[in-house]
Amino acid sequence: MTDTAVKESGLIKVVAIQFTPAGKLYDFNAGTLDLKPGDRVVVETERGSGLGMVVTAPVETPAEKITATLSTVKRLLGPDDDRTIQHHTRREKEARDFCIRRIKERGLDMKLVRVEYLFDGSKAIFYFTADGRIDFRELVKDLAHTFHTRIEMRQIGVRDEAKMVGGLGICGRELCCSSFLRDFQPVSVKMAKEQNLALNPNKISGQCGRLLCCLDYEYETYCCLRKNFPKSGKYVRTAQVDGTVEKINLLTGELVLRQKDGKQVSVRLNELVDDNSPLPVAAPPAKEEVALPAPRRERGPSFQKKQRPAALSSQSPAQPEAPAAVTTPAETAAGEQPLKPEEKAKRKKRNRRHGHRKNREQKPDAPSQE
């Protein structure tokens, strides 16, 4: 399809290109070139001419759906370009050795990772790592005076360093970041806890010293599986045994229960009884019978307390009523105060004793029998 046909149809052939292995993908306009994945092409970027590799085949896309302006691929890589690449490779090695010597001589606290020359040789980029800000102005002067090109110093992180250098992980395979992982995802210790991994820094850290990127691969799967399992420490039961959850294996679907006697039993998730079914309830302990004291004997109507009224007035507080006193007509007529039951009982007892003594004094002697 020619440029005129492309303009008339309103379709643009969009192709994805990467500049480094497992690097970010950038969209370009393939134009009239017939590109396929794996082709090396020369493109124009903001930094200058660059060498990239086609990742996906061109896709015809309407011009209305493309918001950004796409640069057009210049050409495919030719035989003469291979000599240019080899020349840049030798210059990158020389620049790296020279820069490392200058860093040691000036005592700069930085680590040089990589040197990259643009495809047209107009700029050299020096990638380095450091804990803080570095004053490399004098170093840039030395590099520009030696190599007669523009110099750019770019500070990167430790994860980007591992991506550029490459290597083997603790699993024995090539690092994910240098083989296929294009973007770094945030990783936290919570992901290791969710997967029941030992929180040993040597086992969950990668070559860069940060947490392993692969902790994020199965995190969502573990979260989905854990929704079907009871939490640790919860009481569960099956048709045969019951106990509290001690350990959980999300992949095999097994649980370890600790019974009341301390024994551990392994059961499967599908053997658990539904929580809605009635749980066995232990019989309450038998209450001890307490001997109640014998009821007091009623002494008489005069010593019985008056019953309290059922409803009391809300304005006056409830007060205990005094026991009713028994009065005689003689005491009431004489104007004497009524006696209390205790005093009345004492007076009756005293009068009774006095009356017996008086009767004995007045009784005549019995006649003698002759």
Residue pairs with C-beta under 8 A, 6 or more apart in sequence:
1 9
1 13
1 32
2 32
3 31
3 32
6 12
6 13
6 31
6 32
10 62
10 63
10 64
11 60
11 61
11 62
11 63
12 29
12 60
12 61
12 62
12 63
12 66
12 70
13 29
13 30
13 31
13 58
13 59
13 60
13 61
14 27
14 28
14 29
14 30
14 58
14 59
14 60
14 61
14 66
14 70
15 27
15 28
15 29
15 30
15 35
15 54
15 56
15 57
15 58
15 59
15 73
16 25
16 26
16 27
16 28
16 54
16 55
16 56
17 25
17 26
17 27
17 28
17 41
17 43
17 52
17 53
17 54
17 55
17 73
18 24
18 25
18 26
18 52
18 53
18 55
19 26
19 50
19 51
19 52
19 53
20 164
21 178
21 179
22 163
22 177
22 178
22 179
22 180
22 181
22 182
23 182
24 182
24 183
25 55
25 56
25 182
26 52
27 68
27 70
28 43
28 70
28 71
28 72
28 73
29 70
29 71
29 72
29 73
30 58
30 72
30 73
31 72
31 73
33 41
33 73
33 75
33 76
35 41
35 54
35 57
35 58
35 73
35 76
36 54
36 57
37 54
37 55
37 56
37 57
38 53
38 54
39 53
39 54
39 76
39 77
40 51
40 52
40 53
40 54
40 76
40 77
41 51
41 52
41 53
41 54
41 73
41 74
41 75
41 76
41 77
42 49
42 50
42 51
42 52
42 73
42 74
42 75
42 76
42 77
42 81
42 119
43 49
43 50
43 52
43 71
43 73
43 74
44 50
44 71
44 72
44 74
45 71
47 118
47 123
48 118
48 119
48 120
48 122
48 123
49 74
49 118
49 119
49 120
49 122
50 118
50 119
51 77
51 81
51 85
51 119
84 119
85 119
88 117
88 119
88 121
91 117
91 121
91 124
91 147
92 115
92 116
92 117
92 124
93 115
95 115
95 117
95 124
95 126
95 143
95 147
96 112
96 114
96 115
98 143
98 146
99 112
99 115
99 126
99 139
99 143
100 112
102 139
102 142
102 143
103 110
103 112
103 139
106 138
106 139
108 134
108 136
108 139
109 130
109 131
109 132
109 134
110 128
110 129
110 130
110 134
110 136
111 128
111 129
111 130
112 126
112 127
112 128
113 127
113 128
113 129
113 156
113 161
113 164
113 165
114 126
114 127
114 164
114 165
115 124
115 125
115 126
115 127
116 124
116 125
116 127
117 123
117 124
117 125
118 124
118 125
121 149
122 149
122 150
123 149
123 150
123 151
123 152
124 143
124 147
124 149
124 150
124 151
124 152
125 152
125 154
126 143
126 151
126 152
126 153
126 154
127 154
127 155
127 156
127 160
127 161
127 164
128 134
128 153
128 154
128 155
128 156
129 155
129 156
129 157
129 158
129 161
130 155
134 155
136 153
139 153
140 151
140 153
143 151
144 150
144 151
156 164
158 208
158 209
158 210
159 177
159 184
159 208
159 210
161 208
162 175
162 177
162 178
162 206
162 207
162 208
163 175
163 177
163 178
164 178
165 178
166 174
166 175
166 178
167 174
167 175
167 178
167 207
168 174
168 175
169 175
169 176
169 206
169 207
169 212
170 203
170 206
170 212
171 214
173 179
175 206
175 207
176 213
176 214
177 184
177 213
181 213
184 213
185 213
185 216
187 210
187 211
187 212
187 213
187 215
187 216
188 211
189 199
189 211
191 211
191 215
191 216
191 219
192 199
192 204
192 211
192 215
193 199
194 219
194 222
194 223
194 226
195 215
195 218
195 219
195 222
196 248
196 250
197 203
197 204
197 215
198 204
204 211
204 212
204 215
205 211
205 212
206 212
206 213
222 250
225 250
225 251
226 248
226 250
228 269
229 248
229 250
229 255
229 269
230 236
230 245
230 255
230 272
231 245
232 245
232 246
232 247
232 248
233 244
233 245
234 244
234 245
235 242
235 243
235 244
236 242
236 243
236 244
236 245
236 255
236 257
236 272
236 273
237 243
237 272
237 273
237 279
237 280
238 267
238 271
238 272
238 273
239 271
239 273
241 257
241 259
241 265
241 267
242 257
242 259
242 280
243 257
243 258
243 259
243 260
243 265
244 257
244 258
245 255
245 256
245 257
246 255
246 256
246 257
246 258
246 264
247 255
247 256
248 254
248 255
248 256
249 255
253 268
253 269
253 270
254 266
254 267
254 268
254 269
255 266
255 267
255 268
255 269
255 272
256 264
256 265
256 266
257 264
257 265
257 266
257 267
258 264
259 265
298 304
302 323
302 326
302 341
302 344
303 323
303 341
305 323
306 321
306 323
306 324
308 318
308 321
312 318
323 340
323 341
325 338
325 339
325 340
325 341
325 344
326 338
326 339
326 341
326 344
327 338
327 339
331 338
331 339
332 338
339 347
